[in-house]
Amino acid sequence: MAHTAPRRTAFAPRRTGRRHPLVATLMALPLAALLLLVFDGWETVATQASSVGAMLGR
């Protein structure tokens, strides 16, 4: 297979660096809301968040 130059699009150039935390939060909120509805509400989410926090040592 021939080696070609990497593709670059004019509409969405790749930037290096970190995403702003607010942008990351806004991206995650719809998925969090969907999981909240699918997995039985606040109690389950609170339990899982507590477990993750304990596992991370917070």
mmJSON file of the N, C-alpha and C atoms, coordinates in Angstrom:
{"data_MODEL":{"atom_site":{
"group_PDB":["ATOM","ATOM","ATOM","ATOM","ATOM","ATOM","ATOM","ATOM","ATOM","ATOM","ATOM","ATOM","ATOM","ATOM","ATOM","ATOM","ATOM","ATOM","ATOM","ATOM","ATOM","ATOM","ATOM","ATOM","ATOM","ATOM","ATOM","ATOM","ATOM","ATOM","ATOM","ATOM","ATOM","ATOM","ATOM","ATOM","ATOM","ATOM","ATOM","ATOM","ATOM","ATOM","ATOM","ATOM","ATOM","ATOM","ATOM","ATOM","ATOM","ATOM","ATOM","ATOM","ATOM","ATOM","ATOM","ATOM","ATOM","ATOM","ATOM","ATOM","ATOM","ATOM","ATOM","ATOM","ATOM","ATOM","ATOM","ATOM","ATOM","ATOM","ATOM","ATOM","ATOM","ATOM","ATOM","ATOM","ATOM","ATOM","ATOM","ATOM","ATOM","ATOM","ATOM","ATOM","ATOM","ATOM","ATOM","ATOM","ATOM","ATOM","ATOM","ATOM","ATOM","ATOM","ATOM","ATOM","ATOM","ATOM","ATOM","ATOM","ATOM","ATOM","ATOM","ATOM","ATOM","ATOM","ATOM","ATOM","ATOM","ATOM","ATOM","ATOM","ATOM","ATOM","ATOM","ATOM","ATOM","ATOM","ATOM","ATOM","ATOM","ATOM","ATOM","ATOM","ATOM","ATOM","ATOM","ATOM","ATOM","ATOM","ATOM","ATOM","ATOM","ATOM","ATOM","ATOM","ATOM","ATOM","ATOM","ATOM","ATOM","ATOM","ATOM","ATOM","ATOM","ATOM","ATOM","ATOM","ATOM","ATOM","ATOM","ATOM","ATOM","ATOM","ATOM","ATOM","ATOM","ATOM","ATOM","ATOM","ATOM","ATOM","ATOM","ATOM","ATOM","ATOM","ATOM","ATOM","ATOM","ATOM","ATOM","ATOM","ATOM","ATOM"],
"id":[1,2,3,4,5,6,7,8,9,10,11,12,13,14,15,16,17,18,19,20,21,22,23,24,25,26,27,28,29,30,31,32,33,34,35,36,37,38,39,40,41,42,43,44,45,46,47,48,49,50,51,52,53,54,55,56,57,58,59,60,61,62,63,64,65,66,67,68,69,70,71,72,73,74,75,76,77,78,79,80,81,82,83,84,85,86,87,88,89,90,91,92,93,94,95,96,97,98,99,100,101,102,103,104,105,106,107,108,109,110,111,112,113,114,115,116,117,118,119,120,121,122,123,124,125,126,127,128,129,130,131,132,133,134,135,136,137,138,139,140,141,142,143,144,145,146,147,148,149,150,151,152,153,154,155,156,157,158,159,160,161,162,163,164,165,166,167,168,169,170,171,172,173,174],
"type_symbol":["N","C","C","N","C","C","N","C","C","N","C","C","N","C","C","N","C","C","N","C","C","N","C","C","N","C","C","N","C","C","N","C","C","N","C","C","N","C","C","N","C","C","N","C","C","N","C","C","N","C","C","N","C","C","N","C","C","N","C","C","N","C","C","N","C","C","N","C","C","N","C","C","N","C","C","N","C","C","N","C","C","N","C","C","N","C","C","N","C","C","N","C","C","N","C","C","N","C","C","N","C","C","N","C","C","N","C","C","N","C","C","N","C","C","N","C","C","N","C","C","N","C","C","N","C","C","N","C","C","N","C","C","N","C","C","N","C","C","N","C","C","N","C","C","N","C","C","N","C","C","N","C","C","N","C","C","N","C","C","N","C","C","N","C","C","N","C","C","N","C","C","N","C","C"],
"label_atom_id":["N","CA","C","N","CA","C","N","CA","C","N","CA","C","N","CA","C","N","CA","C","N","CA","C","N","CA","C","N","CA","C","N","CA","C","N","CA","C","N","CA","C","N","CA","C","N","CA","C","N","CA","C","N","CA","C","N","CA","C","N","CA","C","N","CA","C","N","CA","C","N","CA","C","N","CA","C","N","CA","C","N","CA","C","N","CA","C","N","CA","C","N","CA","C","N","CA","C","N","CA","C","N","CA","C","N","CA","C","N","CA","C","N","CA","C","N","CA","C","N","CA","C","N","CA","C","N","CA","C","N","CA","C","N","CA","C","N","CA","C","N","CA","C","N","CA","C","N","CA","C","N","CA","C","N","CA","C","N","CA","C","N","CA","C","N","CA","C","N","CA","C","N","CA","C","N","CA","C","N","CA","C","N","CA","C","N","CA","C","N","CA","C","N","CA","C","N","CA","C","N","CA","C"],
"label_alt_id":[null,null,null,null,null,null,null,null,null,null,null,null,null,null,null,null,null,null,null,null,null,null,null,null,null,null,null,null,null,null,null,null,null,null,null,null,null,null,null,null,null,null,null,null,null,null,null,null,null,null,null,null,null,null,null,null,null,null,null,null,null,null,null,null,null,null,null,null,null,null,null,null,null,null,null,null,null,null,null,null,null,null,null,null,null,null,null,null,null,null,null,null,null,null,null,null,null,null,null,null,null,null,null,null,null,null,null,null,null,null,null,null,null,null,null,null,null,null,null,null,null,null,null,null,null,null,null,null,null,null,null,null,null,null,null,null,null,null,null,null,null,null,null,null,null,null,null,null,null,null,null,null,null,null,null,null,null,null,null,null,null,null,null,null,null,null,null,null,null,null,null,null,null,null],
"label_comp_id":["MET","MET","MET","ALA","ALA","ALA","HIS","HIS","HIS","THR","THR","THR","ALA","ALA","ALA","PRO","PRO","PRO","ARG","ARG","ARG","ARG","ARG","ARG","THR","THR","THR","ALA","ALA","ALA","PHE","PHE","PHE","ALA","ALA","ALA","PRO","PRO","PRO","ARG","ARG","ARG","ARG","ARG","ARG","THR","THR","THR","GLY","GLY","GLY","ARG","ARG","ARG","ARG","ARG","ARG","HIS","HIS","HIS","PRO","PRO","PRO","LEU","LEU","LEU","VAL","VAL","VAL","ALA","ALA","ALA","THR","THR","THR","LEU","LEU","LEU","MET","MET","MET","ALA","ALA","ALA","LEU","LEU","LEU","PRO","PRO","PRO","LEU","LEU","LEU","ALA","ALA","ALA","ALA","ALA","ALA","LEU","LEU","LEU","LEU","LEU","LEU","LEU","LEU","LEU","LEU","LEU","LEU","VAL","VAL","VAL","PHE","PHE","PHE","ASP","ASP","ASP","GLY","GLY","GLY","TRP","TRP","TRP","GLU","GLU","GLU","THR","THR","THR","VAL","VAL","VAL","ALA","ALA","ALA","THR","THR","THR","GLN","GLN","GLN","ALA","ALA","ALA","SER","SER","SER","SER","SER","SER","VAL","VAL","VAL","GLY","GLY","GLY","ALA","ALA","ALA","MET","MET","MET","LEU","LEU","LEU","GLY","GLY","GLY","ARG","ARG","ARG"],
"label_asym_id":["A","A","A","A","A","A","A","A","A","A","A","A","A","A","A","A","A","A","A","A","A","A","A","A","A","A","A","A","A","A","A","A","A","A","A","A","A","A","A","A","A","A","A","A","A","A","A","A","A","A","A","A","A","A","A","A","A","A","A","A","A","A","A","A","A","A","A","A","A","A","A","A","A","A","A","A","A","A","A","A","A","A","A","A","A","A","A","A","A","A","A","A","A","A","A","A","A","A","A","A","A","A","A","A","A","A","A","A","A","A","A","A","A","A","A","A","A","A","A","A","A","A","A","A","A","A","A","A","A","A","A","A","A","A","A","A","A","A","A","A","A","A","A","A","A","A","A","A","A","A","A","A","A","A","A","A","A","A","A","A","A","A","A","A","A","A","A","A","A","A","A","A","A","A"],
"label_entity_id":["1","1","1","1","1","1","1","1","1","1","1","1","1","1","1","1","1","1","1","1","1","1","1","1","1","1","1","1","1","1","1","1","1","1","1","1","1","1","1","1","1","1","1","1","1","1","1","1","1","1","1","1","1","1","1","1","1","1","1","1","1","1","1","1","1","1","1","1","1","1","1","1","1","1","1","1","1","1","1","1","1","1","1","1","1","1","1","1","1","1","1","1","1","1","1","1","1","1","1","1","1","1","1","1","1","1","1","1","1","1","1","1","1","1","1","1","1","1","1","1","1","1","1","1","1","1","1","1","1","1","1","1","1","1","1","1","1","1","1","1","1","1","1","1","1","1","1","1","1","1","1","1","1","1","1","1","1","1","1","1","1","1","1","1","1","1","1","1","1","1","1","1","1","1"],
"label_seq_id":[1,1,1,2,2,2,3,3,3,4,4,4,5,5,5,6,6,6,7,7,7,8,8,8,9,9,9,10,10,10,11,11,11,12,12,12,13,13,13,14,14,14,15,15,15,16,16,16,17,17,17,18,18,18,19,19,19,20,20,20,21,21,21,22,22,22,23,23,23,24,24,24,25,25,25,26,26,26,27,27,27,28,28,28,29,29,29,30,30,30,31,31,31,32,32,32,33,33,33,34,34,34,35,35,35,36,36,36,37,37,37,38,38,38,39,39,39,40,40,40,41,41,41,42,42,42,43,43,43,44,44,44,45,45,45,46,46,46,47,47,47,48,48,48,49,49,49,50,50,50,51,51,51,52,52,52,53,53,53,54,54,54,55,55,55,56,56,56,57,57,57,58,58,58],
"pdbx_PDB_ins_code":[null,null,null,null,null,null,null,null,null,null,null,null,null,null,null,null,null,null,null,null,null,null,null,null,null,null,null,null,null,null,null,null,null,null,null,null,null,null,null,null,null,null,null,null,null,null,null,null,null,null,null,null,null,null,null,null,null,null,null,null,null,null,null,null,null,null,null,null,null,null,null,null,null,null,null,null,null,null,null,null,null,null,null,null,null,null,null,null,null,null,null,null,null,null,null,null,null,null,null,null,null,null,null,null,null,null,null,null,null,null,null,null,null,null,null,null,null,null,null,null,null,null,null,null,null,null,null,null,null,null,null,null,null,null,null,null,null,null,null,null,null,null,null,null,null,null,null,null,null,null,null,null,null,null,null,null,null,null,null,null,null,null,null,null,null,null,null,null,null,null,null,null,null,null],
"Cartn_x":[0.84,0.0,0.889,0.511,1.303,1.119,2.182,2.108,1.682,0.612,0.095,0.131,-0.014,-0.036,-1.32,-1.278,-2.502,-3.553,-4.794,-5.897,-6.178,-6.413,-6.8,-8.058,-9.032,-10.247,-10.205,-10.781,-10.793,-11.818,-12.819,-13.899,-13.591,-12.836,-12.567,-11.091,-10.24,-8.824,-8.607,-7.672,-7.369,-6.521,-6.939,-6.138,-5.539,-4.351,-3.741,-3.985,-3.935,-4.144,-5.327,-5.717,-6.787,-8.082,-9.163,-10.498,-10.848,-11.546,-11.974,-12.91,-12.775,-13.62,-15.115,-15.513,-16.937,-17.44,-16.628,-17.008,-17.133,-16.194,-16.253,-17.5,-17.851,-19.044,-20.3,-20.373,-21.543,-21.668,-20.553,-20.597,-21.09,-20.774,-21.123,-22.543,-23.108,-24.419,-25.538,-25.657,-26.743,-26.633,-25.436,-25.25,-25.577,-25.19,-25.502,-27.012,-27.72,-29.182,-29.819,-29.323,-29.846,-29.607,-28.412,-28.113,-28.952,-29.221,-30.059,-31.459,-32.007,-33.34,-33.356,-32.325,-32.294,-32.052,-31.188,-30.78,-31.441,-32.715,-33.562,-33.363,-32.89,-32.978,-31.783,-32.028,-30.973,-30.278,-30.993,-30.387,-29.243,-29.479,-28.446,-27.252,-27.531,-26.444,-25.629,-26.3,-25.595,-24.759,-25.296,-24.546,-23.3,-23.46,-22.315,-21.279,-21.73,-20.789,-20.031,-20.719,-20.057,-19.019,-19.357,-18.417,-17.183,-17.406,-16.283,-15.416,-16.037,-15.286,-14.449,-15.025,-14.278,-13.11,-13.352,-12.302,-11.144,-11.479,-10.451,-9.787,-10.333,-9.74,-10.196,-11.38,-11.884,-12.97],
"Cartn_y":[-1.177,0.0,1.245,2.208,3.429,4.313,4.992,5.951,7.289,7.832,9.11,10.122,11.364,12.431,12.326,12.708,12.657,13.61,13.19,14.019,15.16,16.314,17.486,18.053,18.361,18.956,20.458,21.182,22.638,23.082,22.243,22.659,22.435,21.417,21.102,20.773,21.768,21.478,20.987,20.079,19.52,20.495,20.74,21.573,20.688,21.017,20.287,21.066,20.385,21.059,20.473,21.149,20.643,21.369,20.653,21.233,21.956,23.052,23.799,22.922,22.936,22.074,22.312,23.537,23.821,23.148,23.143,22.483,20.981,20.414,18.984,18.655,19.509,19.295,19.354,20.338,20.467,19.283,18.691,17.512,16.291,16.216,15.042,15.103,16.283,16.407,15.643,15.672,14.895,13.392,12.86,11.449,11.173,12.059,11.887,11.894,12.779,12.825,11.541,11.039,9.79,8.628,8.541,7.479,7.605,8.833,9.072,8.513,8.712,8.204,6.686,6.148,4.711,3.898,4.371,3.578,3.999,4.367,4.418,5.609,6.719,7.924,8.286,9.248,9.895,8.973,8.035,7.192,6.364,5.789,4.974,5.831,7.003,7.894,8.329,8.669,9.088,7.949,6.744,5.593,5.342,5.389,5.157,6.268,7.512,8.631,8.503,8.079,7.881,6.774,5.695,4.586,5.004,5.763,6.231,7.188,8.072,8.997,8.277,7.234,6.455,5.712,5.22,4.505,5.442,6.691,7.671,8.273,7.986,8.473,9.856,10.236,11.566,11.467],
"Cartn_z":[0.0,0.0,0.0,-0.771,-0.889,0.338,0.703,1.806,1.232,1.775,1.295,2.426,2.066,3.057,3.874,5.133,5.943,5.396,5.502,4.999,5.956,5.403,6.191,5.574,6.392,5.87,6.107,5.193,5.313,6.352,6.611,7.492,8.966,9.278,10.68,10.881,10.898,11.134,12.559,12.721,14.031,14.829,16.068,16.962,18.027,18.406,19.509,20.785,21.884,23.152,23.876,24.938,25.786,25.509,25.737,25.588,26.891,26.777,27.956,28.79,30.112,30.954,30.767,30.503,30.288,29.014,27.969,26.721,26.949,27.677,27.978,28.802,29.742,30.552,29.702,28.818,27.945,26.995,26.612,25.754,26.532,27.814,28.612,29.183,29.311,29.949,29.246,27.921,27.302,27.577,27.543,27.849,29.312,30.191,31.61,31.836,31.151,31.293,30.764,29.659,29.11,30.068,30.618,31.569,32.835,33.227,34.4,34.171,32.986,32.68,32.525,31.889,31.616,32.876,33.751,34.905,36.205,36.16,37.348,38.277,37.793,38.594,39.445,40.341,41.112,42.091,42.685,43.712,43.132,41.96,41.32,40.92,40.373,39.957,41.177,42.263,43.477,44.045,44.025,44.525,43.689,42.364,41.479,41.616,41.716,41.871,43.183,44.232,45.516,45.424,44.726,44.569,43.78,42.71,41.909,42.715,43.465,44.316,45.35,45.949,46.938,46.268,45.063,44.355,43.967,43.666,43.314,44.549,45.709,46.947,47.35,46.955,47.317,48.335],
"occupancy":[1.0,1.0,1.0,1.0,1.0,1.0,1.0,1.0,1.0,1.0,1.0,1.0,1.0,1.0,1.0,1.0,1.0,1.0,1.0,1.0,1.0,1.0,1.0,1.0,1.0,1.0,1.0,1.0,1.0,1.0,1.0,1.0,1.0,1.0,1.0,1.0,1.0,1.0,1.0,1.0,1.0,1.0,1.0,1.0,1.0,1.0,1.0,1.0,1.0,1.0,1.0,1.0,1.0,1.0,1.0,1.0,1.0,1.0,1.0,1.0,1.0,1.0,1.0,1.0,1.0,1.0,1.0,1.0,1.0,1.0,1.0,1.0,1.0,1.0,1.0,1.0,1.0,1.0,1.0,1.0,1.0,1.0,1.0,1.0,1.0,1.0,1.0,1.0,1.0,1.0,1.0,1.0,1.0,1.0,1.0,1.0,1.0,1.0,1.0,1.0,1.0,1.0,1.0,1.0,1.0,1.0,1.0,1.0,1.0,1.0,1.0,1.0,1.0,1.0,1.0,1.0,1.0,1.0,1.0,1.0,1.0,1.0,1.0,1.0,1.0,1.0,1.0,1.0,1.0,1.0,1.0,1.0,1.0,1.0,1.0,1.0,1.0,1.0,1.0,1.0,1.0,1.0,1.0,1.0,1.0,1.0,1.0,1.0,1.0,1.0,1.0,1.0,1.0,1.0,1.0,1.0,1.0,1.0,1.0,1.0,1.0,1.0,1.0,1.0,1.0,1.0,1.0,1.0,1.0,1.0,1.0,1.0,1.0,1.0],
"B_iso_or_equiv":[0.0,0.0,0.0,0.0,0.0,0.0,0.0,0.0,0.0,0.0,0.0,0.0,0.0,0.0,0.0,0.0,0.0,0.0,0.0,0.0,0.0,0.0,0.0,0.0,0.0,0.0,0.0,0.0,0.0,0.0,0.0,0.0,0.0,0.0,0.0,0.0,0.0,0.0,0.0,0.0,0.0,0.0,0.0,0.0,0.0,0.0,0.0,0.0,0.0,0.0,0.0,0.0,0.0,0.0,0.0,0.0,0.0,0.0,0.0,0.0,0.0,0.0,0.0,0.0,0.0,0.0,0.0,0.0,0.0,0.0,0.0,0.0,0.0,0.0,0.0,0.0,0.0,0.0,0.0,0.0,0.0,0.0,0.0,0.0,0.0,0.0,0.0,0.0,0.0,0.0,0.0,0.0,0.0,0.0,0.0,0.0,0.0,0.0,0.0,0.0,0.0,0.0,0.0,0.0,0.0,0.0,0.0,0.0,0.0,0.0,0.0,0.0,0.0,0.0,0.0,0.0,0.0,0.0,0.0,0.0,0.0,0.0,0.0,0.0,0.0,0.0,0.0,0.0,0.0,0.0,0.0,0.0,0.0,0.0,0.0,0.0,0.0,0.0,0.0,0.0,0.0,0.0,0.0,0.0,0.0,0.0,0.0,0.0,0.0,0.0,0.0,0.0,0.0,0.0,0.0,0.0,0.0,0.0,0.0,0.0,0.0,0.0,0.0,0.0,0.0,0.0,0.0,0.0,0.0,0.0,0.0,0.0,0.0,0.0],
"pdbx_formal_charge":[null,null,null,null,null,null,null,null,null,null,null,null,null,null,null,null,null,null,null,null,null,null,null,null,null,null,null,null,null,null,null,null,null,null,null,null,null,null,null,null,null,null,null,null,null,null,null,null,null,null,null,null,null,null,null,null,null,null,null,null,null,null,null,null,null,null,null,null,null,null,null,null,null,null,null,null,null,null,null,null,null,null,null,null,null,null,null,null,null,null,null,null,null,null,null,null,null,null,null,null,null,null,null,null,null,null,null,null,null,null,null,null,null,null,null,null,null,null,null,null,null,null,null,null,null,null,null,null,null,null,null,null,null,null,null,null,null,null,null,null,null,null,null,null,null,null,null,null,null,null,null,null,null,null,null,null,null,null,null,null,null,null,null,null,null,null,null,null,null,null,null,null,null,null],
"auth_seq_id":[1,1,1,2,2,2,3,3,3,4,4,4,5,5,5,6,6,6,7,7,7,8,8,8,9,9,9,10,10,10,11,11,11,12,12,12,13,13,13,14,14,14,15,15,15,16,16,16,17,17,17,18,18,18,19,19,19,20,20,20,21,21,21,22,22,22,23,23,23,24,24,24,25,25,25,26,26,26,27,27,27,28,28,28,29,29,29,30,30,30,31,31,31,32,32,32,33,33,33,34,34,34,35,35,35,36,36,36,37,37,37,38,38,38,39,39,39,40,40,40,41,41,41,42,42,42,43,43,43,44,44,44,45,45,45,46,46,46,47,47,47,48,48,48,49,49,49,50,50,50,51,51,51,52,52,52,53,53,53,54,54,54,55,55,55,56,56,56,57,57,57,58,58,58],
"auth_comp_id":["MET","MET","MET","ALA","ALA","ALA","HIS","HIS","HIS","THR","THR","THR","ALA","ALA","ALA","PRO","PRO","PRO","ARG","ARG","ARG","ARG","ARG","ARG","THR","THR","THR","ALA","ALA","ALA","PHE","PHE","PHE","ALA","ALA","ALA","PRO","PRO","PRO","ARG","ARG","ARG","ARG","ARG","ARG","THR","THR","THR","GLY","GLY","GLY","ARG","ARG","ARG","ARG","ARG","ARG","HIS","HIS","HIS","PRO","PRO","PRO","LEU","LEU","LEU","VAL","VAL","VAL","ALA","ALA","ALA","THR","THR","THR","LEU","LEU","LEU","MET","MET","MET","ALA","ALA","ALA","LEU","LEU","LEU","PRO","PRO","PRO","LEU","LEU","LEU","ALA","ALA","ALA","ALA","ALA","ALA","LEU","LEU","LEU","LEU","LEU","LEU","LEU","LEU","LEU","LEU","LEU","LEU","VAL","VAL","VAL","PHE","PHE","PHE","ASP","ASP","ASP","GLY","GLY","GLY","TRP","TRP","TRP","GLU","GLU","GLU","THR","THR","THR","VAL","VAL","VAL","ALA","ALA","ALA","THR","THR","THR","GLN","GLN","GLN","ALA","ALA","ALA","SER","SER","SER","SER","SER","SER","VAL","VAL","VAL","GLY","GLY","GLY","ALA","ALA","ALA","MET","MET","MET","LEU","LEU","LEU","GLY","GLY","GLY","ARG","ARG","ARG"],
"auth_asym_id":["A","A","A","A","A","A","A","A","A","A","A","A","A","A","A","A","A","A","A","A","A","A","A","A","A","A","A","A","A","A","A","A","A","A","A","A","A","A","A","A","A","A","A","A","A","A","A","A","A","A","A","A","A","A","A","A","A","A","A","A","A","A","A","A","A","A","A","A","A","A","A","A","A","A","A","A","A","A","A","A","A","A","A","A","A","A","A","A","A","A","A","A","A","A","A","A","A","A","A","A","A","A","A","A","A","A","A","A","A","A","A","A","A","A","A","A","A","A","A","A","A","A","A","A","A","A","A","A","A","A","A","A","A","A","A","A","A","A","A","A","A","A","A","A","A","A","A","A","A","A","A","A","A","A","A","A","A","A","A","A","A","A","A","A","A","A","A","A","A","A","A","A","A","A"],
"auth_atom_id":["N","CA","C","N","CA","C","N","CA","C","N","CA","C","N","CA","C","N","CA","C","N","CA","C","N","CA","C","N","CA","C","N","CA","C","N","CA","C","N","CA","C","N","CA","C","N","CA","C","N","CA","C","N","CA","C","N","CA","C","N","CA","C","N","CA","C","N","CA","C","N","CA","C","N","CA","C","N","CA","C","N","CA","C","N","CA","C","N","CA","C","N","CA","C","N","CA","C","N","CA","C","N","CA","C","N","CA","C","N","CA","C","N","CA","C","N","CA","C","N","CA","C","N","CA","C","N","CA","C","N","CA","C","N","CA","C","N","CA","C","N","CA","C","N","CA","C","N","CA","C","N","CA","C","N","CA","C","N","CA","C","N","CA","C","N","CA","C","N","CA","C","N","CA","C","N","CA","C","N","CA","C","N","CA","C","N","CA","C","N","CA","C","N","CA","C","N","CA","C","N","CA","C"],
"pdbx_PDB_model_num":[1,1,1,1,1,1,1,1,1,1,1,1,1,1,1,1,1,1,1,1,1,1,1,1,1,1,1,1,1,1,1,1,1,1,1,1,1,1,1,1,1,1,1,1,1,1,1,1,1,1,1,1,1,1,1,1,1,1,1,1,1,1,1,1,1,1,1,1,1,1,1,1,1,1,1,1,1,1,1,1,1,1,1,1,1,1,1,1,1,1,1,1,1,1,1,1,1,1,1,1,1,1,1,1,1,1,1,1,1,1,1,1,1,1,1,1,1,1,1,1,1,1,1,1,1,1,1,1,1,1,1,1,1,1,1,1,1,1,1,1,1,1,1,1,1,1,1,1,1,1,1,1,1,1,1,1,1,1,1,1,1,1,1,1,1,1,1,1,1,1,1,1,1,1]
}}}
